[in-house]
Amino acid sequence: MARLIYSAITSLDGYVEDKDGKFEWAAPDDEVHAFVNDLERPIGTYLYGRRMYETMIFWETVSTGPEQPAVARDFAEIWRAAEKIVYSRTLQKTSSARTRIERDFNPDALRQLKAASGSDVTIGGSELAGQALAAGLLDECHLFLNPVLVGGGKRALPDNVRADLELINERRFRNGVVHLQYRTSF
Ligand SMILES: NC(=O)c1ccc[n+]([C@@H]2O[C@H](COP(=O)([O-])OP(=O)(O)OC[C@H]3O[C@@H](n4cnc5c(N)ncnc54)[C@H](OP(=O)(O)O)[C@@H]3O)[C@@H](O)[C@H]2O)c1
């Protein structure tokens, strides 16, 4: 059975974007980026909410020439190799290879996908991942806490969900980011 994993780069007060929709403070430096690449490398399928997909589509066409930092070239190749499912009621067509659209979040279909997948599955952004957490389908949550308070915006974790988590790993990076890895299903 594949694991379903949610990773989010957040402010210390728990937001993935601020009140103006900005998240430039979340851009990973090379050390964090390399760590994220290693987390993403074994993933077979990415599940995206439409908003996160529209952010990540950048990686489909970004140059992978020598002018790019090695971590960005590496991530572009990882991203392009994975299968993608975009959840949206409005998106008319996808703009990347290996990508299909789902019109509804169906917990049973996701349970079947986990059972059938030979490699782990990730889910993001926060609105879509919150539904998986609420449905009891999330197995792991990775938070990258940045040393910044943004005071409001889009929360990384949903309201009205009560869950006990087990901390299974943590790491401190030179730029002050802390990675926390939690098991969310037992
Ligand atoms: N902190 C960071 O490192 C970072 C990185 C990248 C992006 N971001 C920010 O984080 C935001 C992430 O987005 P988000 O958490 O607001 O949203 P999201 O989960 O990525 O996308 C929300 C959209 O997904 C679709 N959706 C959600 N539930 C659905 C369901 N049950 N059935 C069908 N479709 C469903 C809807 O699309 P439709 O409206 O099309 O129906 C909804 O508007 C980005 O926009 C960006 O600003 C932050």
The ligand as an ORCA input file, in Angstrom:
! r2SCAN-3c Opt
* xyz 0 1
  N       4.248     27.966      0.732
  C       4.648     27.482     -0.417
  O       5.753     26.966     -0.569
  C       3.746     27.523     -1.611
  C       4.141     26.866     -2.768
  C       3.301     26.880     -3.833
  C       2.092     27.544     -3.754
  N       1.734     28.186     -2.608
  C       0.455     28.888     -2.463
  O      -0.449     28.009     -1.910
  C      -1.640     28.005     -2.697
  C      -2.137     26.552     -2.617
  O      -3.395     26.537     -2.890
  P      -4.648     26.245     -1.911
  O      -4.295     25.460     -0.707
  O      -5.299     27.543     -1.745
  O      -5.483     25.360     -2.869
  P      -5.295     23.972     -3.623
  O      -5.692     22.886     -2.689
  O      -3.985     23.852     -4.322
  O      -6.383     24.205     -4.788
  C      -7.708     24.523     -4.493
  C      -8.536     24.195     -5.714
  O      -8.547     22.780     -5.913
  C      -9.802     22.358     -6.422
  N     -10.459     21.494     -5.455
  C     -10.328     21.502     -4.103
  N     -11.129     20.563     -3.543
  C     -11.777     19.970     -4.589
  C     -12.741     18.926     -4.671
  N     -13.230     18.330     -3.560
  N     -13.175     18.556     -5.890
  C     -12.710     19.159     -7.018
  N     -11.801     20.146     -7.005
  C     -11.353     20.545     -5.801
  C     -10.613     23.643     -6.643
  O     -10.292     24.063     -7.952
  P     -11.383     24.818     -8.884
  O     -11.551     26.168     -8.262
  O     -10.737     24.847    -10.233
  O     -12.644     23.981     -8.833
  C      -9.999     24.586     -5.606
  O     -10.210     25.951     -5.908
  C      -1.206     28.454     -4.100
  O      -2.182     29.133     -4.810
  C      -0.068     29.401     -3.779
  O      -0.528     30.726     -3.566
  C       2.529     28.176     -1.538
*
